[in-house]
């Protein structure tokens, strides 16, 4: 199943770093564990930088008084896991070290 979810701004100091929390917004209604979660609700994931991709994993969805276990991954429009970020920090660090 494909769920389009844009990354939502998370404060003024959001940085794409490993361990950062990423806020995503649902663009469509979904069911998780038989519970309807309506569009425009937020889902939170944990970021990991890998090469030029921001890999985001979502392990739980919080909705009202429910914490629902899930196992979701974020894919970019190219069909690959993670969001493509050209010129990510990994490449900048590699240039500095070499």
PAZA-68001 format. One record per residue: residue number from 1; x negated, y, z negated of N, C-alpha, C, O in turn; residue in three letters. Coordinates in steps of 0.02 Angstrom, whole numbers, plus 50000, padded with zeros to 5 digits. Atoms other than C-alpha are relative to their C-alpha. Layout:
! PAZA-68001
ATOM   seq     nc1     nc2     nc3    cac1    cac2    cac3     cc1     cc2     cc3     oc1     oc2     oc3   type
ATOM   NUM       X       Y       Z       X       Y       Z       X       Y       Z       X       Y       Z    ALA
...
//
This chain:
! PAZA-68001
ATOM   seq     nc1     nc2     nc3    cac1    cac2    cac3     cc1     cc2     cc3     oc1     oc2     oc3   type
ATOM     1   49958   49942   50000   50000   50000   50000   49956   50062   50000   49907   50065   49963    UNK
ATOM     2   50037   49937   49996   49936   50173   50045   50041   50055   49967   50099   50065   49984    UNK
ATOM     3   49967   49945   50035   49980   50317   49929   49959   50063   50012   49905   50070   49984    UNK
ATOM     4   50038   49937   49991   49927   50490   49989   50002   50040   49935   50056   50054   49908    UNK
ATOM     5   50005   49961   50062   49865   50588   49838   49943   50050   50007   49885   50031   50009    UNK
ATOM     6   50054   49951   49997   49770   50752   49853   49966   50008   49933   49997   50000   49880    UNK
ATOM     7   50036   49984   50062   49636   50793   49726   50025   50068   49978   50027   50115   50017    UNK
ATOM     8   49972   49938   50028   49709   50928   49614   49946   50038   49963   49906   50007   49928    UNK
ATOM     9   50051   49962   50037   49602   51070   49547   50004   49987   49925   50059   49984   49897    UNK
ATOM    10   50003   50016   50071   49547   51033   49369   49956   50051   49966   49897   50038   49952    UNK
ATOM    11   50038   49946   50031   49492   51197   49291   49954   50033   50050   49951   50013   50108    UNK
ATOM    12   50044   49963   49956   49366   51317   49362   49930   49969   50007   49892   49988   50051    UNK
ATOM    13   50068   50027   50001   49212   51212   49324   49996   49928   50021   49952   49892   49998    UNK
ATOM    14   50002   50070   49980   49252   51047   49409   49936   49985   50039   49919   50020   50087    UNK
ATOM    15   50060   50021   49965   49094   50959   49463   50008   49926   50016   50033   49887   49977    UNK
ATOM    16   49996   50069   49977   49083   50799   49562   49941   49961   49971   49890   49952   50005    UNK
ATOM    17   50054   50036   50032   48977   50700   49440   50027   49934   49973   50086   49927   49959    UNK
ATOM    18   49981   50064   50027   48978   50522   49378   50029   50009   49930   50001   50043   49887    UNK
ATOM    19   49966   49996   50064   49098   50503   49233   50051   50055   49995   50088   50059   49945    UNK
ATOM    20   49952   49945   50003   49200   50657   49274   50071   49974   50011   50081   49924   50046    UNK
ATOM    21   49929   50016   49990   49390   50648   49264   50025   50036   50061   50013   50096   50069    UNK
ATOM    22   49973   49971   49939   49477   50677   49430   50076   49998   49995   50105   49946   49979    UNK
ATOM    23   49927   49993   50004   49657   50737   49435   50030   49995   50071   50011   50033   50115    UNK
ATOM    24   49967   50011   49935   49765   50673   49580   50075   50009   49992   50102   49997   49938    UNK
ATOM    25   49927   49989   50003   49946   50715   49622   50034   49953   50048   50016   49949   50107    UNK
ATOM    26   49961   50045   49957   50070   50588   49689   50041   50039   50050   50074   50088   50031    UNK
ATOM    27   49960   49968   49948   50150   50639   49854   50063   49960   50015   50105   49982   50055    UNK
ATOM    28   49941   50042   49989   50279   50499   49849   50017   49964   49935   49974   49955   49892    UNK
ATOM    29   49979   50040   50058   50380   50403   49719   49967   49931   50005   49958   49904   50059    UNK
ATOM    30   50028   50068   50002   50300   50238   49664   50030   49963   49941   50057   49993   49895    UNK
ATOM    31   49981   50042   50056   50345   50093   49552   49936   49967   49972   49896   49940   50009    UNK
ATOM    32   50055   50033   50035   50218   50031   49424   50030   49960   49943   50061   49989   49898    UNK
ATOM    33   49972   50042   50053   50269   49884   49316   50075   50008   49994   50103   50004   49939    UNK
ATOM    34   49927   49992   49999   50450   49911   49367   50024   50069   49977   50085   50080   49972    UNK
ATOM    35   49982   49932   50021   50446   50093   49310   49990   50048   50058   49937   50049   50089    UNK
ATOM    36   50004   49951   49946   50484   50229   49437   49960   50061   49976   49977   50092   49926    UNK
ATOM    37   50040   49940   50013   50353   50366   49438   50013   50046   50059   49995   50030   50115    UNK
ATOM    38   49981   49955   49945   50415   50513   49538   49942   50040   50027   49892   50052   49993    UNK
ATOM    39   50052   49961   49967   50313   50614   49660   49986   50064   49960   50027   50086   49920    UNK
ATOM    40   50025   49940   50033   50216   50766   49599   49975   49988   49929   49953   50035   49896    UNK
ATOM    41   50032   50016   50064   50162   50676   49439   49925   49992   50011   49902   49977   50066    UNK
ATOM    42   50073   50005   49995   49977   50675   49402   49976   49931   49978   50004   49900   49934    UNK
ATOM    43   50034   50063   50015   49866   50521   49398   49926   50019   49991   49900   50061   50028    UNK
ATOM    44   50069   49982   50014   49690   50528   49326   49954   49941   50012   49970   49884   49994    UNK
ATOM    45   50050   50052   49987   49537   50431   49380   49932   50022   49977   49921   50080   49957    UNK
ATOM    46   50069   49987   50019   49353   50420   49339   49957   49999   50063   49962   49954   50105    UNK
ATOM    47   50042   49992   49941   49225   50478   49468   49932   49967   49991   49904   49965   49936    UNK
ATOM    48   50068   50025   49996   49063   50394   49518   49971   50024   50066   50003   50016   50118    UNK
ATOM    49   50032   49979   49938   48942   50467   49645   49960   49942   50029   49919   49912   49994    UNK
ATOM    50   50038   50053   49965   48876   50342   49772   49984   50026   50069   50029   50032   50111    UNK
ATOM    51   50022   49971   49937   48775   50411   49917   50038   50065   50013   50036   50111   49971    UNK
ATOM    52   49962   49940   49985   48887   50541   50000   50075   49989   49988   50116   50018   50023    UNK
ATOM    53   49929   50015   50014   49049   50472   49926   50014   50009   49925   49973   49991   49883    UNK
ATOM    54   49975   49995   50068   49146   50514   49769   50049   49943   49991   50106   49947   50015    UNK
ATOM    55   49959   50059   50011   49215   50346   49715   50043   50013   49937   50017   50032   49885    UNK
ATOM    56   49954   49987   50055   49370   50362   49604   50038   49936   49984   50068   49906   50029    UNK
ATOM    57   49962   50058   50021   49444   50219   49504   50053   50022   49949   50041   50065   49906    UNK
ATOM    58   49944   49985   50044   49611   50226   49415   50019   49936   49965   50038   49887   49997    UNK
ATOM    59   49987   50061   50039   49638   50100   49274   50066   50002   49963   50093   49950   49945    UNK
ATOM    60   49935   49994   50034   49795   50168   49191   50038   50059   50030   50009   50107   50055    UNK
ATOM    61   49957   49945   49980   49942   50277   49237   50043   50018   49940   50077   49974   49912    UNK
ATOM    62   49960   49978   50057   50023   50379   49099   50064   50032   50028   50061   50077   50069    UNK
ATOM    63   49936   49972   49979   50208   50415   49124   50047   50001   49940   50063   49948   49913    UNK
ATOM    64   49959   49990   50059   50317   50485   48986   49965   49968   49940   49909   49987   49924    UNK
ATOM    65   50031   50033   50058   50283   50373   48835   49968   49933   50018   49957   49892   49974    UNK
ATOM    66   50028   50064   49978   50209   50232   48938   49929   50009   50027   49914   50057   50061    UNK
ATOM    67   50067   50004   49972   50028   50190   48975   49998   49935   50039   49996   49881   50010    UNK
ATOM    68   49992   50058   49956   50034   50072   49124   49932   49979   50029   49899   50020   50060    UNK
ATOM    69   50063   50023   49972   49883   49965   49171   50006   49990   50076   50055   49961   50100    UNK
ATOM    70   50003   50008   49928   49837   49972   49356   49927   49988   50020   49882   49994   49979    UNK
ATOM    71   50068   50006   49973   49687   49937   49465   50003   50031   50070   50017   49997   50119    UNK
ATOM    72   49995   49963   49938   49681   50071   49600   49932   50029   50019   49893   50048   49975    UNK
ATOM    73   50060   49968   49973   49541   50137   49710   50022   50053   50049   50074   50047   50081    UNK
ATOM    74   49986   49946   49953   49537   50296   49812   49960   49989   50063   49900   49976   50062    UNK
ATOM    75   50031   50006   49934   49501   50285   49998   50009   50065   50038   50060   50099   50031    UNK
ATOM    76   49997   49940   49960   49463   50427   50116   50037   49985   50066   50054   49927   50079    UNK
ATOM    77   49964   50008   49936   49547   50454   50285   49962   49957   50050   49991   49934   50099    UNK
ATOM    78   50038   50043   49955   49406   50356   50368   50007   49926   49982   49978   49883   50015    UNK
ATOM    79   49987   50069   50019   49466   50198   50279   49948   49970   49954   49953   49911   49936    UNK
ATOM    80   50052   50025   50044   49312   50181   50169   50014   50023   49928   50044   50075   49917    UNK
ATOM    81   49990   49984   50071   49314   50179   49979   49963   50064   49982   49906   50074   50003    UNK
ATOM    82   50030   49937   50022   49280   50348   49900   50014   50057   50048   50031   50046   50107    UNK
ATOM    83   49990   49940   49959   49298   50525   49964   49933   50023   50026   49886   50033   49988    UNK
ATOM    84   50062   49979   49968   49165   50577   50088   49985   50073   49981   50026   50117   49992    UNK
ATOM    85   50022   49934   50019   49067   50727   50022   49932   50012   50033   49880   49993   50005    UNK
ATOM    86   50064   49988   49966   48935   50781   50148   49955   50043   49958   49977   50092   49928    UNK
ATOM    87   50049   49961   50038   48778   50845   50066   50011   49996   49925   49999   50045   49889    UNK
ATOM    88   49987   50008   50071   48823   50775   49896   49936   50007   49960   49881   50008   49987    UNK
ATOM    89   50057   49989   50046   48710   50797   49745   49947   49945   50006   49888   49958   49996    UNK
ATOM    90   50049   50054   49995   48628   50626   49773   49947   50016   50052   49888   50005   50041    UNK
ATOM    91   50048   49984   49948   48550   50685   49935   49956   50059   49979   49896   50058   49993    UNK
ATOM    92   50039   49942   50022   48496   50851   49858   49947   49979   49949   49891   50004   49951    UNK
ATOM    93   50048   50026   50049   48412   50758   49714   49945   49962   50035   49887   49968   50017    UNK
ATOM    94   50050   50039   49963   48325   50640   49835   49950   50046   50035   49890   50030   50036    UNK
ATOM    95   50045   49952   49967   48252   50789   49930   49953   50031   49949   49894   50041   49964    UNK
ATOM    96   50040   49970   50051   48189   50865   49769   49946   49953   49974   49889   49973   49962    UNK
ATOM    97   50046   50049   50027   48107   50705   49708   49946   49981   50050   49889   49971   50031    UNK
ATOM    98   50047   50022   49948   48024   50659   49874   49951   50053   50020   49908   50041   50063    UNK
//
